[in-house]
Amino acid sequence: MPFDVSVTLPFDNLHAPQEFVSLDAVRVIAQAAEQAGFSAGAVTDHPVPSYRWLDNGGHYAQDPFVLLSMIAAVTTSLGLLTGILVLPYRNPFITARSVASLDVFSGGRVQLGVGAGYLKPEYKALGVNFDTRNELMDEYIRAMKLAWSGEDFAFEGTGYTAVGNRMLPAPVQKPHPPLLIGGNSKRAIRRAAELGDAWHPFFNQELGANTAKTATISNTDDLRSGIAYLHEHCATIGRNVPPAVVSCGLFTIAPGWNVQQAIDSIGVSREMGLTGGTASMVADTRAQWCDQALAFGDQVLSVINDG
């Protein structure tokens, strides 16, 4: 079975804006990722993070749908991954419209990674109740699936009501783009089993100030336990084929990265039953980013799926 490796894109790197924050940077980097053979390029979602979080290791993020639209325009096959979209931040029908439009105009390339998020100050700034984020996640996924049907629908939500609405064109991918459910908690794992196409866990460390406590996956034993719980819950709810498992934090590509370590890391993930993952990339310049991407494609991606 093929193992799909996506890559984080560097357009949140404001330390070198001349290298990464321009339309030309989007074109050059996205095309390098596509040429290298990455399955998708991943962008993040932090519309208005707190300065405390930013000053303690957090990062900025560009608007994910703006970026992915530009990426779609300069590539032909690269997947368009939100890694992740904090779903409760936006009305679900606004999100559904953005996703469907992007999927149609990109020829069916959207991969929708979604999660509940953990930044209380960002929730507060956006006027969304942090304590109800898990309930909103489940509700919004159900609402979006109705909107993506292309049929007339009605839905009673939290502070909004669809009394008889329709959204066209529907996504190219049927019944909708793949939903990768992010999060490490048992609640997130149950959500993946009940509503998702994949569980999208991430290897995490301390996430800085002003965050909620998040479940930790720091090693393969933690991940194996999560997968076991995923299969257990699928059996409980009668889902015969569990969702795929696609990890974040698969491998870090940085100056001095080791080819064999990358191949071995992917091999361990594959042995555990994962079907893909997202590699992160560290680079100081656009040229360095592209060189590393192409080298990874030539020395790793071409090897792991050979034959």
C-alpha positions as CSV (number, residue, x, y, z in Angstrom):
1,M,0.0,0.0,0.0
2,P,1.4,3.5,-0.9
3,F,2.5,5.6,2.0
4,D,1.6,9.3,1.4
5,V,3.9,11.9,2.9
6,S,2.8,15.5,2.9
7,V,4.9,18.5,3.9
8,T,4.4,21.6,6.0
9,L,4.7,24.8,4.0
10,P,6.8,27.7,5.3
11,F,4.5,30.7,4.6
12,D,4.1,31.4,8.3
13,N,7.9,32.2,8.5
14,L,7.8,35.9,9.2
15,H,11.5,36.0,10.2
16,A,12.5,35.9,6.5
17,P,9.5,37.5,4.7
18,Q,11.5,38.2,1.6
19,E,12.0,34.4,1.3
20,F,8.6,33.1,2.2
21,V,5.9,35.7,2.2
22,S,5.1,36.5,-1.4
23,L,3.2,35.1,-4.4
24,D,6.5,34.1,-6.0
25,A,7.5,32.2,-2.9
26,V,4.2,30.3,-3.0
27,R,4.8,29.4,-6.7
28,V,8.4,28.2,-6.3
29,I,7.9,26.3,-3.1
30,A,4.6,24.6,-4.0
31,Q,6.0,23.5,-7.4
32,A,9.1,22.1,-5.6
33,A,6.9,20.2,-3.2
34,E,4.9,18.8,-6.1
35,Q,8.0,17.9,-8.1
36,A,9.5,16.2,-5.1
37,G,6.5,13.8,-4.9
38,F,4.9,15.0,-1.7
39,S,1.3,14.0,-1.6
40,A,0.1,17.4,-0.2
41,G,1.3,20.7,1.1
42,A,0.0,21.5,4.6
43,V,-1.0,24.9,6.0
44,T,-2.0,25.8,9.6
45,D,-4.8,27.9,11.1
46,H,-4.2,30.6,13.7
47,P,-6.2,33.8,12.7
48,V,-5.4,35.8,15.8
49,P,-3.2,34.0,18.3
50,S,-2.2,35.6,21.7
51,Y,1.1,37.4,22.1
52,R,1.9,35.2,25.1
53,W,1.6,32.1,23.0
54,L,3.6,33.6,20.2
55,D,6.3,34.7,22.5
56,N,6.6,31.2,24.1
57,G,7.2,29.2,20.9
58,G,3.9,29.7,19.0
59,H,3.7,30.8,15.4
60,Y,1.7,32.9,13.0
61,A,-0.4,31.5,10.2
62,Q,-1.8,32.8,7.0
63,D,-5.4,32.3,6.0
64,P,-5.5,28.7,5.0
65,F,-8.0,29.0,2.2
66,V,-6.3,32.0,0.6
67,L,-3.0,30.1,0.7
68,L,-4.4,26.8,-0.6
69,S,-6.2,28.7,-3.4
70,M,-2.9,30.2,-4.6
71,I,-1.1,26.8,-4.3
72,A,-3.9,25.2,-6.3
73,A,-3.4,27.8,-9.1
74,V,0.3,27.1,-9.5
75,T,0.3,23.3,-9.2
76,T,-1.6,20.5,-10.9
77,S,-1.5,17.5,-8.6
78,L,-0.3,18.5,-5.2
79,G,-2.9,17.9,-2.5
80,L,-4.2,20.8,-0.5
81,L,-4.1,20.0,3.2
82,T,-5.4,22.0,6.2
83,G,-3.1,20.8,9.0
84,I,-5.2,21.7,10.9
85,L,-8.3,23.9,10.5
86,V,-9.7,24.9,13.9
87,L,-13.3,24.1,13.0
88,P,-15.2,25.9,15.7
89,Y,-13.7,29.3,14.7
90,R,-16.1,29.7,11.8
91,N,-19.7,29.1,10.9
92,P,-19.7,25.6,9.4
93,F,-21.5,26.7,6.2
94,I,-18.9,29.3,5.5
95,T,-16.2,26.6,5.9
96,A,-18.2,24.2,3.8
97,R,-18.5,26.8,1.0
98,S,-14.8,27.5,1.1
99,V,-13.9,23.8,1.0
100,A,-16.4,23.0,-1.8
101,S,-15.2,25.9,-3.9
102,L,-11.5,25.0,-3.5
103,D,-12.2,21.3,-4.2
104,V,-14.1,22.2,-7.4
105,F,-11.6,24.6,-8.8
106,S,-8.6,22.5,-7.9
107,G,-10.0,19.3,-9.5
108,G,-10.7,17.5,-6.2
109,R,-7.4,18.0,-4.3
110,V,-8.6,19.1,-0.8
111,Q,-7.7,17.1,2.3
112,L,-9.5,18.6,5.2
113,G,-7.6,18.2,8.5
114,V,-9.8,19.6,11.3
115,G,-9.4,19.9,15.1
116,A,-10.8,21.6,18.1
117,G,-7.8,23.7,18.9
118,Y,-6.4,24.6,22.3
119,L,-5.8,28.4,22.5
120,K,-8.2,30.0,24.9
121,P,-7.3,33.6,24.1
122,E,-7.8,32.9,20.4
123,Y,-11.3,31.5,21.0
124,K,-12.1,34.5,23.2
125,A,-10.9,37.0,20.5
126,L,-13.1,35.2,17.9
127,G,-16.2,35.2,20.2
128,V,-16.5,31.4,20.4
129,N,-17.1,29.5,23.7
130,F,-13.9,27.5,24.3
131,D,-15.7,25.2,26.7
132,T,-18.1,24.0,24.1
133,R,-15.5,23.4,21.4
134,N,-15.9,19.6,21.3
135,E,-19.7,19.8,21.0
136,L,-19.2,22.4,18.2
137,M,-16.7,20.1,16.4
138,D,-19.2,17.2,16.2
139,E,-22.1,19.5,15.3
140,Y,-20.1,21.4,12.6
141,I,-18.9,18.2,10.9
142,R,-22.5,17.0,10.6
143,A,-23.7,20.4,9.3
144,M,-20.9,20.5,6.6
145,K,-21.7,17.0,5.4
146,L,-25.3,18.0,4.8
147,A,-24.2,21.2,3.0
148,W,-21.8,19.2,0.8
149,S,-24.6,16.8,-0.4
150,G,-25.7,19.3,-3.0
151,E,-29.3,18.7,-1.9
152,D,-31.7,20.9,-0.1
153,F,-31.2,20.6,3.7
154,A,-32.3,21.8,7.0
155,F,-30.2,21.9,10.2
156,E,-30.7,23.4,13.7
157,G,-27.3,24.5,15.0
158,T,-25.9,26.4,17.9
159,G,-26.9,30.0,17.2
160,Y,-27.8,29.4,13.5
161,T,-30.5,27.6,11.6
162,A,-30.7,26.3,8.0
163,V,-34.4,26.2,7.3
164,G,-34.1,25.0,3.7
165,N,-30.9,25.8,2.0
166,R,-28.7,24.5,-0.8
167,M,-25.0,24.7,-1.7
168,L,-23.7,24.2,-5.2
169,P,-21.4,23.2,-6.7
170,A,-20.8,20.4,-4.3
171,P,-17.3,19.1,-3.8
172,V,-15.7,17.1,-6.6
173,Q,-14.8,14.3,-4.2
174,K,-17.7,12.2,-3.1
175,P,-19.3,12.3,-0.7
176,H,-16.9,15.1,0.4
177,P,-13.1,15.7,0.7
178,P,-11.5,13.4,3.2
179,L,-11.9,14.5,6.8
180,L,-8.8,14.0,8.9
181,I,-9.8,14.4,12.5
182,G,-7.0,15.9,14.5
183,G,-6.3,15.6,18.2
184,N,-4.8,13.1,20.6
185,S,-7.5,12.8,23.2
186,K,-9.9,9.9,23.5
187,R,-12.7,12.4,22.5
188,A,-10.9,13.2,19.3
189,I,-10.3,9.5,18.6
190,R,-14.0,8.7,19.1
191,R,-14.8,11.6,16.8
192,A,-12.5,10.1,14.1
193,A,-14.3,6.7,14.4
194,E,-17.7,8.2,14.3
195,L,-17.4,11.1,11.8
196,G,-14.0,10.9,10.1
197,D,-12.1,9.3,7.2
198,A,-8.9,9.4,9.1
199,W,-7.5,10.0,12.6
200,H,-4.8,12.7,12.4
201,P,-2.7,12.5,15.7
202,F,0.3,14.6,16.3
203,F,3.5,14.1,18.3
204,N,3.5,17.0,20.7
205,Q,5.7,18.7,23.3
206,E,4.8,21.6,25.6
207,L,2.7,24.0,23.6
208,G,3.5,27.2,25.5
209,A,1.5,29.6,27.6
210,N,-2.3,30.1,27.5
211,T,-3.2,26.7,26.2
212,A,-5.6,24.1,27.4
213,K,-4.2,20.8,28.5
214,T,-3.8,18.5,25.5
215,A,-3.3,14.8,25.5
216,T,0.2,13.8,24.8
217,I,1.6,11.5,22.1
218,S,5.3,11.5,22.6
219,N,6.4,8.1,21.3
220,T,5.3,5.1,19.3
221,D,3.9,3.4,22.4
222,D,1.5,6.3,22.9
223,L,0.5,6.1,19.3
224,R,-0.1,2.4,19.4
225,S,-2.3,2.8,22.4
226,G,-4.3,5.5,20.5
227,I,-4.7,3.2,17.5
228,A,-5.9,0.3,19.8
229,Y,-8.5,2.6,21.3
230,L,-9.6,3.7,17.8
231,H,-10.2,0.1,16.8
232,E,-11.9,-0.6,20.1
233,H,-14.4,2.3,19.6
234,C,-15.0,1.3,16.0
235,A,-16.0,-2.2,17.2
236,T,-18.3,-0.6,19.8
237,I,-20.1,1.6,17.3
238,G,-20.2,-1.1,14.6
239,R,-17.8,0.5,12.1
240,N,-16.3,-2.5,10.3
241,V,-13.4,-0.7,8.6
242,P,-11.6,1.7,10.9
243,P,-10.5,5.1,9.6
244,A,-7.0,5.5,8.3
245,V,-4.3,6.9,10.6
246,V,-2.3,9.8,9.2
247,S,0.2,11.3,11.6
248,C,1.5,14.8,12.0
249,G,5.1,15.1,13.0
250,L,6.2,12.2,10.9
251,F,9.8,13.4,10.4
252,T,11.6,16.8,10.5
253,I,13.6,17.7,7.4
254,A,16.3,20.2,8.5
255,P,19.9,20.9,7.5
256,G,21.8,17.7,8.2
257,W,18.8,15.4,8.1
258,N,19.6,11.7,7.7
259,V,18.1,9.7,4.8
260,Q,18.1,6.4,6.6
261,Q,16.5,7.8,9.7
262,A,13.7,9.2,7.5
263,I,13.2,5.8,5.8
264,D,13.3,4.0,9.1
265,S,10.8,6.4,10.7
266,I,8.4,5.9,7.8
267,G,8.9,2.2,8.1
268,V,7.9,2.2,11.7
269,S,4.8,4.2,10.9
270,R,3.9,1.8,8.1
271,E,4.4,-1.2,10.4
272,M,2.0,0.3,12.9
273,G,-0.7,0.6,10.2
274,L,-0.4,4.2,9.3
275,T,-1.1,5.1,5.7
276,G,0.6,8.5,5.7
277,G,2.0,11.4,7.6
278,T,3.1,15.0,7.5
279,A,6.8,15.9,7.5
280,S,7.9,19.3,8.8
281,M,10.6,21.3,7.1
282,V,13.1,23.7,8.6
283,A,14.9,26.1,6.2
284,D,16.3,29.6,6.4
285,T,15.8,30.4,2.7
286,R,13.5,29.5,-0.2
287,A,16.4,27.9,-2.1
288,Q,17.3,25.7,0.9
289,W,13.7,24.7,1.4
290,C,13.4,23.6,-2.2
291,D,16.8,21.8,-2.2
292,Q,15.8,19.8,0.8
293,A,12.4,19.0,-0.6
294,L,13.8,17.7,-3.9
295,A,16.5,15.7,-2.0
296,F,13.9,14.2,0.2
297,G,11.9,13.3,-2.8
298,D,14.8,11.7,-4.6
299,Q,16.3,9.8,-1.7
300,V,13.3,9.0,0.4
301,L,9.9,9.3,-1.3
302,S,11.1,7.5,-4.4
303,V,12.4,4.7,-2.2
304,I,9.5,4.1,0.2
305,N,7.0,3.4,-2.5
306,D,9.3,1.9,-5.1
307,G,7.5,-1.0,-6.8
